[in-house]
Amino acid sequence: MSDKNKPTEHETVPCEVCLKEIPRSEAKNVEADDYMLHFCGMDCYDKWCKEKDSH
């Protein structure tokens, strides 16, 4: 069995707004249509919501 697709405890994801790399375990997740968005905190999430609503 391959460990390539197995997430590690140090796996990171980029914040959807500021692109800061954050541990997946600490990311705030939002499901959007067919994919998952990640945010480093509520400030970036709020900014994303405001930008999304203005389009």
C-alpha positions as CSV (number, residue, x, y, z in Angstrom):
1,M,0.0,0.0,0.0
2,S,1.4,3.4,-1.0
3,D,1.7,6.3,1.5
4,K,1.7,8.9,-1.2
5,N,-2.0,9.8,-0.9
6,K,-2.0,9.5,2.9
7,P,-2.2,13.0,4.5
8,T,0.6,13.7,7.0
9,E,0.1,15.5,10.3
10,H,2.2,18.4,8.8
11,E,0.2,18.8,5.6
12,T,-0.5,22.4,4.7
13,V,-3.0,24.2,2.5
14,P,-3.0,27.8,1.2
15,C,-5.5,30.3,2.6
16,E,-8.0,31.2,-0.2
17,V,-7.4,35.0,0.4
18,C,-3.9,35.7,1.5
19,L,-2.3,32.4,0.3
20,K,-0.5,31.9,3.6
21,E,0.4,28.2,4.1
22,I,-1.5,26.8,7.1
23,P,-1.7,23.4,8.7
24,R,-4.8,21.6,7.3
25,S,-5.8,20.7,10.9
26,E,-6.0,24.4,11.8
27,A,-7.6,25.7,8.6
28,K,-11.2,27.0,8.6
29,N,-13.0,25.0,5.9
30,V,-15.9,26.1,3.7
31,E,-17.5,23.9,1.1
32,A,-18.1,25.9,-2.1
33,D,-19.9,24.1,-4.9
34,D,-17.8,21.1,-5.7
35,Y,-14.6,22.0,-3.8
36,M,-13.3,22.9,-0.3
37,L,-11.9,26.4,0.5
38,H,-9.5,27.0,3.3
39,F,-9.0,30.2,5.3
40,C,-6.3,31.0,7.9
41,G,-8.8,32.8,10.1
42,M,-12.1,34.7,10.3
43,D,-10.5,37.9,8.9
44,C,-9.7,36.3,5.6
45,Y,-13.0,34.4,5.5
46,D,-14.9,37.7,6.1
47,K,-12.9,39.4,3.3
48,W,-13.7,36.5,0.9
49,C,-17.4,36.7,1.8
50,K,-17.5,40.5,1.1
51,E,-15.6,40.1,-2.2
52,K,-17.8,37.2,-3.3
53,D,-21.0,39.2,-2.5
54,S,-19.8,42.2,-4.5
55,H,-19.5,40.3,-7.8
